[in-house]
Amino acid sequence: MNGILYFSSTGNSLYVAQTVQKNMTGELRYIPGYKGNGSEYEKIIIVSPVYSYGLPVHVFDLLPSLRGRDVYMILTYGGMLAGADRLAYEYACESGLNVKGVYAVKMAENFTLTFSTPDFYNKLVLRAAPAKIERVIASICGNEERIPKEKKTKRLEHETNKANWHLIAKDFSVTDDCIQCEKCVKLCPSGNISVKEGKIHFAESCVACLGCYHRCPQKAIRYKNRKKMDRYFHPDVKENDLGKDTFVEGVENR
Ligand SMILES: Cc1cc2nc3c(=O)[nH]c(=O)nc-3n(C[C@H](O)[C@H](O)[C@H](O)COP(=O)(O)O)c2cc1C
């Protein structure tokens, strides 16, 4: 069986992972909950967003447990790859993985705390993605090797930013529109959000995924108290599927 290990906060990478599952079959596993070592899978396909030209914390932390395994990586990004494919390759090799290929698929940008991407542009990008994903799947099914060429990466910038991601939630505030549904508490992959004295409280282990910011049903979470109202979630993904593991398309493991 193939193992499709994914991380996602706004559905882009889950969309790719689900498309891979439809075409190649296999098991979808949400990386924050995955405790295996990959030995149960024939092909392992890691699907992850690019964060600051590198990898999210949970994906980076997964790598050592897959030591010795053959893996493919599919990265989704919002428009600035800047060598992230090569850096992901290097991190995976440093963790002892046998990387067969790294692919990048441009999707809608979700790091939109301080700027907005126009709707029409997001639509164009999302319309172009399926053809690219199809080519990636054909390449993986054909057992092609796709190692990114050696190139300049932004390792230092990535590692500096990563060291500061935990501070992002310090600039989150919650408006009176909050209905205390605690969705943010449940979806946070690092357990960083809780309710304290009747108020949403952000602790110090934010991984900057922005899931809470984008998926609050009331848009009640603000960054630096900006009144921006645009939020993003991939339009063709069911939000409830994010975080789930599925053996067969649409059938939950648990
Ligand atoms: C903390 C953070 C950093 C990001 N850094 C980059 C980046 O360096 N380059 C880029 O093109 N997109 C970047 N993005 C955008 C995401 O990679 C992109 O929107 C991705 O498809 C989101 O995937 P998801 O919907 O599965 O979470 C970043 C997003 C976040 C939250």
The ligand as a Tripos MOL2 file, in Angstrom:
@<TRIPOS>MOLECULE
LIG
   31    33     1     0     0
SMALL
NO_CHARGES

@<TRIPOS>ATOM
      1 C1          4.3460   30.2960    7.6700 C.3       1 LIG1
      2 C2          4.1420   30.2340    6.1680 C.ar      1 LIG1
      3 C3          5.2120   30.4610    5.3490 C.ar      1 LIG1
      4 C4          5.0570   30.3760    3.9610 C.ar      1 LIG1
      5 N1          6.1520   30.5450    3.1720 N.ar      1 LIG1
      6 C5          6.0380   30.4410    1.8330 C.ar      1 LIG1
      7 C6          7.1810   30.5810    0.9930 C.ar      1 LIG1
      8 O1          8.3160   30.7260    1.4360 O.2       1 LIG1
      9 N2          7.0000   30.5240   -0.3510 N.ar      1 LIG1
     10 C7          5.7610   30.3480   -0.9070 C.ar      1 LIG1
     11 O2          5.6600   30.3130   -2.1320 O.2       1 LIG1
     12 N3          4.6630   30.1680   -0.1340 N.ar      1 LIG1
     13 C8          4.7620   30.2160    1.2260 C.ar      1 LIG1
     14 N4          3.6630   30.0390    2.0180 N.ar      1 LIG1
     15 C9          2.3610   29.7300    1.3690 C.3       1 LIG1
     16 C10         2.0550   28.2420    1.3810 C.3       1 LIG1
     17 O3          3.1940   27.4700    1.0810 O.3       1 LIG1
     18 C11         0.9510   27.8720    0.3610 C.3       1 LIG1
     19 O4         -0.1230   28.7290    0.3940 O.3       1 LIG1
     20 C12         0.5420   26.4160    0.5910 C.3       1 LIG1
     21 O5         -0.0380   25.9150   -0.5700 O.3       1 LIG1
     22 C13        -0.4360   26.2540    1.7620 C.3       1 LIG1
     23 O6         -0.7490   24.8870    1.8820 O.3       1 LIG1
     24 P1         -1.9490   24.3300    2.7580 P.3       1 LIG1
     25 O7         -3.2150   24.9890    2.2250 O.co2     1 LIG1
     26 O8         -1.9410   22.8780    2.4840 O.co2     1 LIG1
     27 O9         -1.6980   24.6640    4.1750 O.co2     1 LIG1
     28 C14         3.7750   30.0940    3.3990 C.ar      1 LIG1
     29 C15         2.7000   29.8890    4.2410 C.ar      1 LIG1
     30 C16         2.8720   29.9420    5.6210 C.ar      1 LIG1
     31 C17         1.6750   29.6910    6.5100 C.3       1 LIG1
@<TRIPOS>BOND
     1     1     2 1
     2     2     3 ar
     3     2    30 ar
     4     3     4 ar
     5     4     5 ar
     6     4    28 ar
     7     5     6 ar
     8     6     7 ar
     9     6    13 1
    10     7     8 2
    11     7     9 ar
    12     9    10 ar
    13    10    11 2
    14    10    12 ar
    15    12    13 ar
    16    13    14 ar
    17    14    15 1
    18    14    28 ar
    19    15    16 1
    20    16    17 1
    21    16    18 1
    22    18    19 1
    23    18    20 1
    24    20    21 1
    25    20    22 1
    26    22    23 1
    27    23    24 1
    28    24    25 2
    29    24    26 1
    30    24    27 1
    31    28    29 ar
    32    29    30 ar
    33    30    31 1
@<TRIPOS>SUBSTRUCTURE
     1 LIG1         1 GROUP 0 **** ****
